[in-house]
Amino acid sequence: MRITQGTFSFLPDLTDDEIRLQIDYALGQGWACSVEFTDDPHPRNTYWEMWGLPMFDLRDAAGVMQEVTACRAAHPQHYIKVNAFDSVRGFETMRLSFIVNRPDVEATLWLERDESRGRVQRYALRCRAGGARTDVHE
């Protein structure tokens, strides 16, 4: 199952040139870029591991691409994304976030429904990553 998180997630994977263009756009807006990775694509997992520190002073896409390449080399079977953060007072939020690397075999998520006492419905989102069942997130 193809994980759809972030901008461009319903489009085909971006090439390195397309990634560089998006980073150029973000830097041109004055946004700080950062690289994050995870092996848990669960939608509630909003805290991915940071690769290095956010690049607040960087103005060249080549520097961000070097970090993306290094993260891909270290974690080839993880999800890797580029974030662009707007630090302008009043916004101070993530303006752009997109996946730049995916594992060869993506995780499978499915929803299970259970009826308990009093016709109460309980839902659980289950995840199977790489063929092995992982924790249940309720």
N, CA, C and O atoms as CSV, one atom per row, in Angstrom:
chain,resi,resn,atom,element,x,y,z
A,1,MET,N,N,0.837,-1.168,0.000
A,1,MET,CA,C,0.000,0.000,0.000
A,1,MET,C,C,0.888,1.239,0.000
A,1,MET,O,O,1.807,1.345,0.811
A,2,ARG,N,N,0.624,2.146,-0.879
A,2,ARG,CA,C,1.422,3.371,-0.964
A,2,ARG,C,C,0.961,4.354,0.111
A,2,ARG,O,O,-0.204,4.752,0.140
A,3,ILE,N,N,1.873,4.738,0.984
A,3,ILE,CA,C,1.575,5.693,2.047
A,3,ILE,C,C,1.420,7.080,1.427
A,3,ILE,O,O,2.265,7.518,0.646
A,4,THR,N,N,0.344,7.758,1.778
A,4,THR,CA,C,0.073,9.088,1.223
A,4,THR,C,C,0.097,10.119,2.346
A,4,THR,O,O,-0.935,10.442,2.934
A,5,GLN,N,N,1.278,10.623,2.628
A,5,GLN,CA,C,1.453,11.660,3.639
A,5,GLN,C,C,2.235,12.805,3.026
A,5,GLN,O,O,3.234,12.582,2.343
A,6,GLY,N,N,1.794,14.010,3.262
A,6,GLY,CA,C,2.519,15.177,2.785
A,6,GLY,C,C,2.100,15.612,1.394
A,6,GLY,O,O,1.247,14.994,0.756
A,7,THR,N,N,2.713,16.680,0.945
A,7,THR,CA,C,2.459,17.242,-0.372
A,7,THR,C,C,2.946,16.270,-1.445
A,7,THR,O,O,3.936,15.569,-1.234
A,8,PHE,N,N,2.291,16.220,-2.552
A,8,PHE,CA,C,2.652,15.393,-3.716
A,8,PHE,C,C,2.507,13.894,-3.467
A,8,PHE,O,O,2.990,13.106,-4.280
A,9,SER,N,N,1.868,13.467,-2.387
A,9,SER,CA,C,1.841,12.047,-2.045
A,9,SER,C,C,0.987,11.209,-2.991
A,9,SER,O,O,1.142,9.989,-3.040
A,10,PHE,N,N,0.090,11.844,-3.742
A,10,PHE,CA,C,-0.725,11.092,-4.691
A,10,PHE,C,C,-0.114,11.097,-6.092
A,10,PHE,O,O,-0.666,10.496,-7.014
A,11,LEU,N,N,1.008,11.764,-6.250
A,11,LEU,CA,C,1.710,11.814,-7.530
A,11,LEU,C,C,2.808,10.760,-7.559
A,11,LEU,O,O,3.172,10.229,-6.510
A,12,PRO,N,N,3.344,10.446,-8.733
A,12,PRO,CA,C,4.503,9.550,-8.784
A,12,PRO,C,C,5.662,10.155,-7.987
A,12,PRO,O,O,5.719,11.366,-7.773
A,13,ASP,N,N,6.577,9.295,-7.553
A,13,ASP,CA,C,7.727,9.773,-6.782
A,13,ASP,C,C,8.470,10.856,-7.550
A,13,ASP,O,O,8.617,10.783,-8.770
A,14,LEU,N,N,8.936,11.859,-6.817
A,14,LEU,CA,C,9.689,12.950,-7.435
A,14,LEU,C,C,11.102,12.492,-7.779
A,14,LEU,O,O,11.705,11.710,-7.043
A,15,THR,N,N,11.623,12.980,-8.892
A,15,THR,CA,C,13.022,12.741,-9.239
A,15,THR,C,C,13.885,13.675,-8.401
A,15,THR,O,O,13.373,14.599,-7.769
A,16,ASP,N,N,15.190,13.437,-8.396
A,16,ASP,CA,C,16.089,14.322,-7.649
A,16,ASP,C,C,16.035,15.750,-8.180
A,16,ASP,O,O,16.124,16.702,-7.405
A,17,ASP,N,N,15.892,15.907,-9.483
A,17,ASP,CA,C,15.781,17.262,-10.048
A,17,ASP,C,C,14.502,17.954,-9.576
A,17,ASP,O,O,14.515,19.147,-9.273
A,18,GLU,N,N,13.400,17.206,-9.514
A,18,GLU,CA,C,12.144,17.785,-9.032
A,18,GLU,C,C,12.220,18.116,-7.543
A,18,GLU,O,O,11.675,19.124,-7.094
A,19,ILE,N,N,12.899,17.260,-6.787
A,19,ILE,CA,C,13.102,17.538,-5.358
A,19,ILE,C,C,13.915,18.816,-5.195
A,19,ILE,O,O,13.583,19.671,-4.374
A,20,ARG,N,N,14.973,18.938,-5.973
A,20,ARG,CA,C,15.823,20.139,-5.909
A,20,ARG,C,C,15.014,21.402,-6.235
A,20,ARG,O,O,15.195,22.435,-5.589
A,21,LEU,N,N,14.131,21.326,-7.223
A,21,LEU,CA,C,13.288,22.476,-7.567
A,21,LEU,C,C,12.355,22.858,-6.415
A,21,LEU,O,O,12.151,24.042,-6.151
A,22,GLN,N,N,11.795,21.871,-5.737
A,22,GLN,CA,C,10.924,22.160,-4.595
A,22,GLN,C,C,11.712,22.782,-3.443
A,22,GLN,O,O,11.221,23.682,-2.761
A,23,ILE,N,N,12.926,22.300,-3.234
A,23,ILE,CA,C,13.781,22.878,-2.188
A,23,ILE,C,C,14.156,24.306,-2.558
A,23,ILE,O,O,14.154,25.192,-1.703
A,24,ASP,N,N,14.478,24.533,-3.830
A,24,ASP,CA,C,14.767,25.903,-4.296
A,24,ASP,C,C,13.585,26.828,-4.022
A,24,ASP,O,O,13.765,27.959,-3.571
A,25,TYR,N,N,12.379,26.341,-4.295
A,25,TYR,CA,C,11.179,27.142,-4.041
A,25,TYR,C,C,11.070,27.479,-2.554
A,25,TYR,O,O,10.842,28.631,-2.185
A,26,ALA,N,N,11.237,26.461,-1.703
A,26,ALA,CA,C,11.121,26.676,-0.255
A,26,ALA,C,C,12.166,27.674,0.239
A,26,ALA,O,O,11.851,28.580,1.011
A,27,LEU,N,N,13.394,27.506,-0.202
A,27,LEU,CA,C,14.454,28.427,0.221
A,27,LEU,C,C,14.194,29.831,-0.308
A,27,LEU,O,O,14.492,30.815,0.369
A,28,GLY,N,N,13.644,29.929,-1.508
A,28,GLY,CA,C,13.301,31.230,-2.081
A,28,GLY,C,C,12.222,31.958,-1.289
A,28,GLY,O,O,12.149,33.187,-1.312
A,29,GLN,N,N,11.385,31.194,-0.588
A,29,GLN,CA,C,10.351,31.785,0.258
A,29,GLN,C,C,10.897,32.175,1.636
A,29,GLN,O,O,10.194,32.782,2.444
A,30,GLY,N,N,12.162,31.816,1.891
A,30,GLY,CA,C,12.757,32.105,3.197
A,30,GLY,C,C,12.470,31.041,4.244
A,30,GLY,O,O,12.633,31.285,5.440
A,31,TRP,N,N,12.047,29.867,3.804
A,31,TRP,CA,C,11.727,28.792,4.732
A,31,TRP,C,C,12.973,27.965,5.027
A,31,TRP,O,O,13.832,27.802,4.161
A,32,ALA,N,N,13.071,27.450,6.232
A,32,ALA,CA,C,14.190,26.600,6.639
A,32,ALA,C,C,13.850,25.149,6.328
A,32,ALA,O,O,12.749,24.687,6.627
A,33,CYS,N,N,14.791,24.434,5.731
A,33,CYS,CA,C,14.554,23.033,5.376
A,33,CYS,C,C,15.161,22.101,6.413
A,33,CYS,O,O,16.146,22.429,7.074
A,34,SER,N,N,14.552,20.937,6.535
A,34,SER,CA,C,15.081,19.884,7.395
A,34,SER,C,C,14.751,18.543,6.757
A,34,SER,O,O,13.871,18.443,5.901
A,35,VAL,N,N,15.476,17.511,7.191
A,35,VAL,CA,C,15.279,16.155,6.679
A,35,VAL,C,C,14.917,15.269,7.867
A,35,VAL,O,O,15.554,15.343,8.917
A,36,GLU,N,N,13.892,14.430,7.701
A,36,GLU,CA,C,13.460,13.503,8.743
A,36,GLU,C,C,13.265,12.118,8.134
A,36,GLU,O,O,13.049,11.984,6.930
A,37,PHE,N,N,13.343,11.079,8.989
A,37,PHE,CA,C,13.151,9.709,8.515
A,37,PHE,C,C,12.415,8.890,9.566
A,37,PHE,O,O,12.423,9.224,10.751
A,38,THR,N,N,11.775,7.807,9.115
A,38,THR,CA,C,11.088,6.884,10.025
A,38,THR,C,C,10.904,5.534,9.347
A,38,THR,O,O,10.944,5.426,8.121
A,39,ASP,N,N,10.702,4.505,10.169
A,39,ASP,CA,C,10.301,3.208,9.631
A,39,ASP,C,C,8.853,2.899,10.019
A,39,ASP,O,O,8.331,1.834,9.688
A,40,ASP,N,N,8.204,3.842,10.727
A,40,ASP,CA,C,6.815,3.686,11.155
A,40,ASP,C,C,5.948,4.740,10.474
A,40,ASP,O,O,5.907,5.886,10.921
A,41,PRO,N,N,5.255,4.368,9.400
A,41,PRO,CA,C,4.465,5.352,8.650
A,41,PRO,C,C,3.062,5.580,9.205
A,41,PRO,O,O,2.233,6.200,8.539
A,42,HIS,N,N,2.782,5.092,10.410
A,42,HIS,CA,C,1.442,5.245,10.974
A,42,HIS,C,C,1.042,6.719,10.979
A,42,HIS,O,O,1.848,7.568,11.360
A,43,PRO,N,N,-0.189,7.044,10.565
A,43,PRO,CA,C,-0.608,8.448,10.484
A,43,PRO,C,C,-0.486,9.224,11.792
A,43,PRO,O,O,-0.312,10.442,11.766
A,44,ARG,N,N,-0.573,8.551,12.926
A,44,ARG,CA,C,-0.434,9.248,14.211
A,44,ARG,C,C,1.015,9.447,14.620
A,44,ARG,O,O,1.291,10.138,15.601
A,45,ASN,N,N,1.929,8.859,13.892
A,45,ASN,CA,C,3.353,9.043,14.185
A,45,ASN,C,C,3.803,10.355,13.553
A,45,ASN,O,O,4.295,10.368,12.424
A,46,THR,N,N,3.639,11.437,14.269
A,46,THR,CA,C,4.020,12.750,13.740
A,46,THR,C,C,5.449,13.115,14.098
A,46,THR,O,O,5.973,14.110,13.597
A,47,TYR,N,N,6.089,12.329,14.957
A,47,TYR,CA,C,7.454,12.635,15.388
A,47,TYR,C,C,8.447,11.704,14.699
A,47,TYR,O,O,8.811,10.658,15.235
A,48,TRP,N,N,8.872,12.096,13.519
A,48,TRP,CA,C,9.888,11.341,12.805
A,48,TRP,C,C,11.256,11.710,13.367
A,48,TRP,O,O,11.401,12.744,14.020
A,49,GLU,N,N,12.255,10.873,13.119
A,49,GLU,CA,C,13.625,11.152,13.570
A,49,GLU,C,C,14.236,12.240,12.696
A,49,GLU,O,O,14.120,12.204,11.471
A,50,MET,N,N,14.883,13.200,13.329
A,50,MET,CA,C,15.543,14.263,12.559
A,50,MET,C,C,16.900,13.784,12.065
A,50,MET,O,O,17.639,13.120,12.792
A,51,TRP,N,N,17.216,14.124,10.837
A,51,TRP,CA,C,18.537,13.865,10.276
A,51,TRP,C,C,19.308,15.178,10.385
A,51,TRP,O,O,19.104,16.093,9.587
A,52,GLY,N,N,20.177,15.265,11.359
A,52,GLY,CA,C,20.896,16.512,11.584
A,52,GLY,C,C,19.969,17.565,12.165
A,52,GLY,O,O,18.917,17.247,12.720
A,53,LEU,N,N,20.366,18.806,12.033
A,53,LEU,CA,C,19.582,19.928,12.543
A,53,LEU,C,C,18.875,20.642,11.402
A,53,LEU,O,O,19.298,20.530,10.251
A,54,PRO,N,N,17.804,21.377,11.699
A,54,PRO,CA,C,17.184,22.184,10.644
A,54,PRO,C,C,18.199,23.171,10.073
A,54,PRO,O,O,19.034,23.704,10.804
A,55,MET,N,N,18.126,23.407,8.788
A,55,MET,CA,C,19.117,24.247,8.094
A,55,MET,C,C,18.570,25.660,7.934
A,55,MET,O,O,18.169,26.060,6.841
A,56,PHE,N,N,18.558,26.416,9.039
A,56,PHE,CA,C,17.970,27.757,9.046
A,56,PHE,C,C,18.731,28.753,8.183
A,56,PHE,O,O,18.118,29.622,7.563
A,57,ASP,N,N,20.050,28.645,8.132
A,57,ASP,CA,C,20.857,29.635,7.415
A,57,ASP,C,C,21.201,29.218,5.991
A,57,ASP,O,O,21.844,29.980,5.269
A,58,LEU,N,N,20.794,28.046,5.580
A,58,LEU,CA,C,21.154,27.542,4.256
A,58,LEU,C,C,20.318,28.217,3.177
A,58,LEU,O,O,19.108,28.383,3.332
A,59,ARG,N,N,20.967,28.605,2.087
A,59,ARG,CA,C,20.258,29.255,0.973
A,59,ARG,C,C,20.478,28.541,-0.353
A,59,ARG,O,O,20.070,29.041,-1.401
A,60,ASP,N,N,21.125,27.366,-0.315
A,60,ASP,CA,C,21.436,26.624,-1.532
A,60,ASP,C,C,20.840,25.223,-1.436
A,60,ASP,O,O,21.069,24.514,-0.456
A,61,ALA,N,N,20.084,24.829,-2.444
A,61,ALA,CA,C,19.431,23.516,-2.442
A,61,ALA,C,C,20.435,22.372,-2.433
A,61,ALA,O,O,20.105,21.271,-1.991
A,62,ALA,N,N,21.649,22.607,-2.910
A,62,ALA,CA,C,22.658,21.545,-2.950
A,62,ALA,C,C,22.968,21.029,-1.545
A,62,ALA,O,O,23.197,19.833,-1.365
A,63,GLY,N,N,22.978,21.907,-0.561
A,63,GLY,CA,C,23.244,21.493,0.819
A,63,GLY,C,C,22.163,20.575,1.358
A,63,GLY,O,O,22.460,19.591,2.036
A,64,VAL,N,N,20.914,20.892,1.062
A,64,VAL,CA,C,19.805,20.040,1.500
A,64,VAL,C,C,19.864,18.709,0.761
A,64,VAL,O,O,19.637,17.658,1.360
A,65,MET,N,N,20.165,18.742,-0.526
A,65,MET,CA,C,20.263,17.506,-1.306
A,65,MET,C,C,21.389,16.609,-0.794
A,65,MET,O,O,21.264,15.385,-0.834
A,66,GLN,N,N,22.484,17.197,-0.316
A,66,GLN,CA,C,23.559,16.396,0.282
A,66,GLN,C,C,23.045,15.656,1.515
A,66,GLN,O,O,23.376,14.489,1.726
A,67,GLU,N,N,22.243,16.331,2.322
A,67,GLU,CA,C,21.686,15.694,3.515
A,67,GLU,C,C,20.682,14.605,3.139
A,67,GLU,O,O,20.644,13.554,3.778
A,68,VAL,N,N,19.879,14.843,2.119
A,68,VAL,CA,C,18.936,13.825,1.642
A,68,VAL,C,C,19.704,12.596,1.162
A,68,VAL,O,O,19.339,11.468,1.493
A,69,THR,N,N,20.760,12.807,0.387
A,69,THR,CA,C,21.575,11.701,-0.127
A,69,THR,C,C,22.223,10.922,1.010
A,69,THR,O,O,22.249,9.692,0.980
A,70,ALA,N,N,22.746,11.624,2.008
A,70,ALA,CA,C,23.376,10.960,3.154
A,70,ALA,C,C,22.348,10.158,3.951
A,70,ALA,O,O,22.635,9.044,4.388
A,71,CYS,N,N,21.168,10.711,4.139
A,71,CYS,CA,C,20.111,10.005,4.870
A,71,CYS,C,C,19.648,8.775,4.091
A,71,CYS,O,O,19.398,7.726,4.684
A,72,ARG,N,N,19.532,8.895,2.772
A,72,ARG,CA,C,19.164,7.743,1.937
A,72,ARG,C,C,20.201,6.633,2.048
A,72,ARG,O,O,19.847,5.455,2.104
A,73,ALA,N,N,21.482,7.003,2.081
A,73,ALA,CA,C,22.549,6.003,2.184
A,73,ALA,C,C,22.510,5.296,3.538
A,73,ALA,O,O,22.752,4.092,3.618
A,74,ALA,N,N,22.208,6.037,4.596
A,74,ALA,CA,C,22.177,5.463,5.940
A,74,ALA,C,C,20.892,4.684,6.215
A,74,ALA,O,O,20.906,3.725,6.986
A,75,HIS,N,N,19.787,5.085,5.595
A,75,HIS,CA,C,18.478,4.475,5.856
A,75,HIS,C,C,17.733,4.206,4.545
A,75,HIS,O,O,16.701,4.826,4.288
A,76,PRO,N,N,18.243,3.287,3.712
A,76,PRO,CA,C,17.630,3.078,2.394
A,76,PRO,C,C,16.223,2.476,2.446
A,76,PRO,O,O,15.454,2.643,1.500
A,77,GLN,N,N,15.876,1.784,3.523
A,77,GLN,CA,C,14.563,1.145,3.627
A,77,GLN,C,C,13.633,1.887,4.589
A,77,GLN,O,O,12.752,1.280,5.199
A,78,HIS,N,N,13.830,3.182,4.719
A,78,HIS,CA,C,12.988,4.022,5.569
A,78,HIS,C,C,12.271,5.062,4.716
A,78,HIS,O,O,12.648,5.323,3.573
A,79,TYR,N,N,11.239,5.642,5.295
A,79,TYR,CA,C,10.602,6.805,4.690
A,79,TYR,C,C,11.443,8.016,5.067
A,79,TYR,O,O,11.824,8.184,6.225
A,80,ILE,N,N,11.728,8.854,4.085
A,80,ILE,CA,C,12.501,10.077,4.315
A,80,ILE,C,C,11.704,11.229,3.730
A,80,ILE,O,O,11.171,11.130,2.625
A,81,LYS,N,N,11.624,12.325,4.478
A,81,LYS,CA,C,10.891,13.483,3.965
A,81,LYS,C,C,11.683,14.760,4.188
A,81,LYS,O,O,12.524,14.858,5.081
A,82,VAL,N,N,11.380,15.734,3.341
A,82,VAL,CA,C,11.941,17.077,3.461
A,82,VAL,C,C,10.827,17.977,3.977
A,82,VAL,O,O,9.708,17.956,3.463
A,83,ASN,N,N,11.144,18.760,4.992
A,83,ASN,CA,C,10.201,19.734,5.550
A,83,ASN,C,C,10.712,21.134,5.282
A,83,ASN,O,O,11.921,21.365,5.248
A,84,ALA,N,N,9.801,22.065,5.092
A,84,ALA,CA,C,10.152,23.483,4.949
A,84,ALA,C,C,9.356,24.260,5.993
A,84,ALA,O,O,8.126,24.277,5.966
A,85,PHE,N,N,10.072,24.898,6.908
A,85,PHE,CA,C,9.471,25.585,8.047
A,85,PHE,C,C,9.530,27.091,7.857
A,85,PHE,O,O,10.583,27.646,7.541
A,86,ASP,N,N,8.398,27.746,8.050
A,86,ASP,CA,C,8.312,29.205,7.961
A,86,ASP,C,C,8.399,29.771,9.377
A,86,ASP,O,O,7.499,29.557,10.190
A,87,SER,N,N,9.478,30.490,9.672
A,87,SER,CA,C,9.692,31.008,11.026
A,87,SER,C,C,9.177,32.431,11.213
A,87,SER,O,O,9.440,33.045,12.247
A,88,VAL,N,N,8.450,32.967,10.237
A,88,VAL,CA,C,7.915,34.326,10.349
A,88,VAL,C,C,6.897,34.373,11.486
A,88,VAL,O,O,6.014,33.522,11.587
A,89,ARG,N,N,7.041,35.382,12.333
A,89,ARG,CA,C,6.125,35.510,13.464
A,89,ARG,C,C,4.682,35.613,12.955
A,89,ARG,O,O,4.382,36.361,12.025
A,90,GLY,N,N,3.820,34.855,13.582
A,90,GLY,CA,C,2.426,34.812,13.157
A,90,GLY,C,C,2.127,33.559,12.350
A,90,GLY,O,O,0.990,33.086,12.339
A,91,PHE,N,N,3.134,33.017,11.676
A,91,PHE,CA,C,2.982,31.749,10.968
A,91,PHE,C,C,3.644,30.647,11.787
A,91,PHE,O,O,2.958,29.793,12.348
A,92,GLU,N,N,4.965,30.662,11.859
A,92,GLU,CA,C,5.742,29.688,12.624
A,92,GLU,C,C,5.178,28.275,12.480
A,92,GLU,O,O,4.767,27.640,13.451
A,93,THR,N,N,5.174,27.814,11.245
A,93,THR,CA,C,4.585,26.508,10.963
A,93,THR,C,C,5.263,25.850,9.765
A,93,THR,O,O,5.987,26.494,9.005
A,94,MET,N,N,5.010,24.558,9.619
A,94,MET,CA,C,5.491,23.820,8.472
A,94,MET,C,C,4.681,24.256,7.254
A,94,MET,O,O,3.454,24.165,7.257
A,95,ARG,N,N,5.362,24.726,6.221
A,95,ARG,CA,C,4.674,25.188,5.014
A,95,ARG,C,C,4.684,24.139,3.913
A,95,ARG,O,O,3.805,24.135,3.051
A,96,LEU,N,N,5.676,23.246,3.934
A,96,LEU,CA,C,5.814,22.249,2.875
A,96,LEU,C,C,6.467,21.012,3.470
A,96,LEU,O,O,7.423,21.121,4.237
A,97,SER,N,N,5.962,19.849,3.124
A,97,SER,CA,C,6.527,18.592,3.595
A,97,SER,C,C,6.227,17.532,2.544
A,97,SER,O,O,5.080,17.380,2.124
A,98,PHE,N,N,7.255,16.797,2.116
A,98,PHE,CA,C,7.028,15.774,1.094
A,98,PHE,C,C,8.032,14.641,1.236
A,98,PHE,O,O,9.173,14.849,1.649
A,99,ILE,N,N,7.585,13.435,0.887
A,99,ILE,CA,C,8.407,12.228,0.990
A,99,ILE,C,C,9.364,12.168,-0.189
A,99,ILE,O,O,8.966,12.375,-1.335
A,100,VAL,N,N,10.637,11.881,0.101
A,100,VAL,CA,C,11.658,11.789,-0.944
A,100,VAL,C,C,12.257,10.384,-1.047
A,100,VAL,O,O,13.052,10.119,-1.949
A,101,ASN,N,N,11.886,9.483,-0.134
A,101,ASN,CA,C,12.391,8.111,-0.179
A,101,ASN,C,C,11.365,7.189,0.466
A,101,ASN,O,O,10.746,7.533,1.473
A,102,ARG,N,N,11.195,6.013,-0.129
A,102,ARG,CA,C,10.275,5.006,0.396
A,102,ARG,C,C,10.989,3.663,0.437
A,102,ARG,O,O,11.893,3.428,-0.364
A,103,PRO,N,N,10.602,2.768,1.358
A,103,PRO,CA,C,11.181,1.422,1.352
A,103,PRO,C,C,10.700,0.637,0.131
A,103,PRO,O,O,9.684,0.975,-0.476
A,104,ASP,N,N,11.436,-0.403,-0.215
A,104,ASP,CA,C,11.044,-1.232,-1.359
A,104,ASP,C,C,9.670,-1.860,-1.148
A,104,ASP,O,O,8.860,-1.925,-2.073
A,105,VAL,N,N,9.414,-2.324,0.078
A,105,VAL,CA,C,8.118,-2.904,0.427
A,105,VAL,C,C,7.483,-1.987,1.464
A,105,VAL,O,O,7.993,-1.841,2.575
A,106,GLU,N,N,6.358,-1.366,1.088
A,106,GLU,CA,C,5.714,-0.419,2.002
A,106,GLU,C,C,4.796,-1.136,2.986
A,106,GLU,O,O,4.332,-2.249,2.739
A,107,ALA,N,N,4.555,-0.475,4.089
A,107,ALA,CA,C,3.698,-1.014,5.144
A,107,ALA,C,C,2.254,-1.102,4.667
A,107,ALA,O,O,1.848,-0.417,3.729
A,108,THR,N,N,1.490,-1.956,5.331
A,108,THR,CA,C,0.069,-2.091,5.059
A,108,THR,C,C,-0.698,-1.646,6.298
A,108,THR,O,O,-0.407,-2.098,7.406
A,109,LEU,N,N,-1.661,-0.778,6.119
A,109,LEU,CA,C,-2.518,-0.310,7.213
A,109,LEU,C,C,-3.945,-0.764,6.944
A,109,LEU,O,O,-4.400,-0.736,5.800
A,110,TRP,N,N,-4.649,-1.179,7.981
A,110,TRP,CA,C,-6.053,-1.496,7.821
A,110,TRP,C,C,-6.807,-1.166,9.105
A,110,TRP,O,O,-6.231,-1.135,10.193
A,111,LEU,N,N,-8.103,-0.921,8.955
A,111,LEU,CA,C,-8.963,-0.535,10.063
A,111,LEU,C,C,-9.774,-1.737,10.513
A,111,LEU,O,O,-10.418,-2.397,9.697
A,112,GLU,N,N,-9.745,-2.027,11.821
A,112,GLU,CA,C,-10.562,-3.097,12.384
A,112,GLU,C,C,-11.605,-2.485,13.307
A,112,GLU,O,O,-11.306,-1.580,14.086
A,113,ARG,N,N,-12.833,-2.988,13.212
A,113,ARG,CA,C,-13.923,-2.501,14.058
A,113,ARG,C,C,-14.367,-3.624,14.977
A,113,ARG,O,O,-14.487,-4.776,14.559
A,114,ASP,N,N,-14.610,-3.277,16.237
A,114,ASP,CA,C,-15.043,-4.246,17.229
A,114,ASP,C,C,-16.237,-3.665,17.983
A,114,ASP,O,O,-16.223,-2.499,18.379
A,115,GLU,N,N,-17.262,-4.480,18.175
A,115,GLU,CA,C,-18.426,-4.022,18.930
A,115,GLU,C,C,-18.326,-4.570,20.344
A,115,GLU,O,O,-18.127,-5.769,20.541
A,116,SER,N,N,-18.467,-3.678,21.337
A,116,SER,CA,C,-18.395,-4.107,22.730
A,116,SER,C,C,-19.725,-3.829,23.419
A,116,SER,O,O,-20.719,-3.545,22.751
A,117,ARG,N,N,-19.755,-3.906,24.738
A,117,ARG,CA,C,-20.995,-3.719,25.505
A,117,ARG,C,C,-21.715,-2.437,25.126
A,117,ARG,O,O,-21.091,-1.413,24.847
A,118,GLY,N,N,-23.015,-2.510,25.123
A,118,GLY,CA,C,-23.827,-1.333,24.843
A,118,GLY,C,C,-23.719,-0.849,23.411
A,118,GLY,O,O,-23.953,0.325,23.126
A,119,ARG,N,N,-23.368,-1.749,22.517
A,119,ARG,CA,C,-23.231,-1.429,21.084
A,119,ARG,C,C,-22.174,-0.353,20.816
A,119,ARG,O,O,-22.244,0.368,19.820
A,120,VAL,N,N,-21.210,-0.260,21.708
A,120,VAL,CA,C,-20.109,0.696,21.527
A,120,VAL,C,C,-19.174,0.158,20.453
A,120,VAL,O,O,-18.774,-1.006,20.486
A,121,GLN,N,N,-18.838,1.003,19.523
A,121,GLN,CA,C,-17.918,0.618,18.449
A,121,GLN,C,C,-16.506,1.077,18.807
A,121,GLN,O,O,-16.289,2.240,19.148
A,122,ARG,N,N,-15.575,0.176,18.729
A,122,ARG,CA,C,-14.169,0.519,18.956
A,122,ARG,C,C,-13.416,0.252,17.656
A,122,ARG,O,O,-13.619,-0.764,16.991
A,123,TYR,N,N,-12.551,1.184,17.321
A,123,TYR,CA,C,-11.792,1.079,16.084
A,123,TYR,C,C,-10.306,1.022,16.399
A,123,TYR,O,O,-9.833,1.669,17.334
A,124,ALA,N,N,-9.584,0.252,15.621
A,124,ALA,CA,C,-8.135,0.164,15.768
A,124,ALA,C,C,-7.515,0.189,14.378
A,124,ALA,O,O,-7.981,-0.495,13.466
A,125,LEU,N,N,-6.478,0.970,14.228
A,125,LEU,CA,C,-5.728,1.011,12.982
A,125,LEU,C,C,-4.508,0.130,13.170
A,125,LEU,O,O,-3.666,0.393,14.029
A,126,ARG,N,N,-4.418,-0.903,12.373
A,126,ARG,CA,C,-3.316,-1.861,12.504
A,126,ARG,C,C,-2.337,-1.661,11.359
A,126,ARG,O,O,-2.697,-1.214,10.270
A,127,CYS,N,N,-1.097,-2.005,11.640
A,127,CYS,CA,C,-0.022,-1.785,10.670
A,127,CYS,C,C,0.801,-3.047,10.524
A,127,CYS,O,O,1.144,-3.697,11.512
A,128,ARG,N,N,1.116,-3.388,9.286
A,128,ARG,CA,C,2.024,-4.493,9.007
A,128,ARG,C,C,3.140,-3.923,8.140
A,128,ARG,O,O,2.916,-3.553,6.988
A,129,ALA,N,N,4.333,-3.857,8.698
A,129,ALA,CA,C,5.481,-3.286,7.989
A,129,ALA,C,C,6.432,-4.405,7.596
A,129,ALA,O,O,6.916,-5.139,8.458
A,130,GLY,N,N,6.701,-4.540,6.321
A,130,GLY,CA,C,7.650,-5.543,5.854
A,130,GLY,C,C,7.234,-6.965,6.159
A,130,GLY,O,O,8.089,-7.835,6.328
A,131,GLY,N,N,5.933,-7.220,6.233
A,131,GLY,CA,C,5.441,-8.564,6.459
A,131,GLY,C,C,5.284,-8.926,7.921
A,131,GLY,O,O,4.648,-9.935,8.227
A,132,ALA,N,N,5.838,-8.139,8.845
A,132,ALA,CA,C,5.729,-8.429,10.271
A,132,ALA,C,C,4.702,-7.503,10.902
A,132,ALA,O,O,4.693,-6.299,10.645
A,133,ARG,N,N,3.856,-8.067,11.713
A,133,ARG,CA,C,2.815,-7.260,12.362
A,133,ARG,C,C,3.446,-6.406,13.457
A,133,ARG,O,O,4.248,-6.893,14.254
A,134,THR,N,N,3.074,-5.129,13.485
A,134,THR,CA,C,3.626,-4.217,14.485
A,134,THR,C,C,2.572,-3.889,15.526
A,134,THR,O,O,1.488,-4.473,15.519
A,135,ASP,N,N,2.874,-2.973,16.408
A,135,ASP,CA,C,1.962,-2.580,17.482
A,135,ASP,C,C,0.619,-2.124,16.944
A,135,ASP,O,O,0.507,-1.642,15.817
A,136,VAL,N,N,-0.385,-2.288,17.771
A,136,VAL,CA,C,-1.725,-1.817,17.444
A,136,VAL,C,C,-1.862,-0.405,17.988
A,136,VAL,O,O,-1.515,-0.143,19.139
A,137,HIS,N,N,-2.363,0.499,17.168
A,137,HIS,CA,C,-2.573,1.889,17.574
A,137,HIS,C,C,-4.068,2.132,17.665
A,137,HIS,O,O,-4.766,2.104,16.651
A,138,GLU,N,N,-4.563,2.369,18.861
A,138,GLU,CA,C,-6.001,2.611,19.029
A,138,GLU,C,C,-6.244,4.045,19.385
A,138,GLU,O,O,-7.392,4.450,19.569
